[in-house]
Amino acid sequence: MTFQEVRVGVDRVLQPAGTSVPEVRVLVRGGDIDGSGVSMAGAPSFVLGQEVVLFLCEWEHAYLIIGFQQGMFTITTSTSTPS
C-alpha cells in the first residue's frame, strides 16, 4: 500500500485531554509509485489552509484517519446571520 504524508497544524486536541502538539504527521492512502498517481476510493484529500476536524489512530510513528473520509470534517464559517 502506498501512502502520501500530510503534515497538519494542530489548533486543539480533544483526546487525550491535556495533549498539546504543534503538528501531526497524517498518512493518507494513495500517492505516487514510480511517477504514476495512485488513488484510493474514499481516501480524504486536503487543501492548503483548510480547517478540519480529524478522527485519528496512531500507526507506525504517524496517524491514519479513521474511516477514510468519514473521519474528516471540514470546518466552514457562515457570513450570514439567522433571521
N, C-alpha and C positions, 0 to 999 in steps of 0.2 A: 504494500500500500504506500502511496506517495502522499506526503503532507506538505502543505505550504505553511510557513511560520508567519504569524501576525503578532506584532507587539502592540498591546493595548494599554493605554494610560488608565490608571485607576483613580477615580474620584472618591469612591467609598466602597468598602467591603461589608456585606451584610452578614455573612457567616464565614468562618468562625468570628464571633464578636471580638472586637479589640484588635483585629488584624489590620495592619497598615502597610501597604506596598505601593510604590510609585507606578509600577508597570507589571504586567504579566505576559508571559510568552504563551500564545494560543496556537495549537496545531489544528489546521483545517484540512480535511481530506480533499485531495486533488493537488494540482501543481504542474510542474514540468518534468518530463522524462526525456532526456536526450533531445531537447528542443521542441518536443511536442507537448501541447497542453492536454492535461488530463483533468476532467471534472467529474464530480460525483453528484448524482441527483440528490437534492435535499441538503447539500452542504451549504452553509451560510457564506455570504460574501460581505466584505467590509468596504466602506467608503471612507477615505481620509477625512477626519474631522467629525465623523458620525458619532452620536451619543447612543450607547446601547446598555442594556442590562443583560448580563450573561449568566447562565447557569453552567458551572464548570465542574469537571472532575480532574483530579491530578493524575498525570500519566507521563512516565519517563522524564522527569525534571521539567515538565511543561503542563499544559492543561488542554483538555478536549472539551468542546461544547456538548453538553448532554442533549441528546435527541435531535442532533443536526439543527435545522432552522427553528425547531420548536424551543430550543434553549437560548435563542437570541431575540431580544425585543428592542426595537428602535424607539428611542425617545423623540417625540415631536412636541413642539410648542405651538400653541394656537395664538394667533394675534386677535381673534375675535372674542367678544365678550357675550356671555349668555344674556338673552333678553328677558 
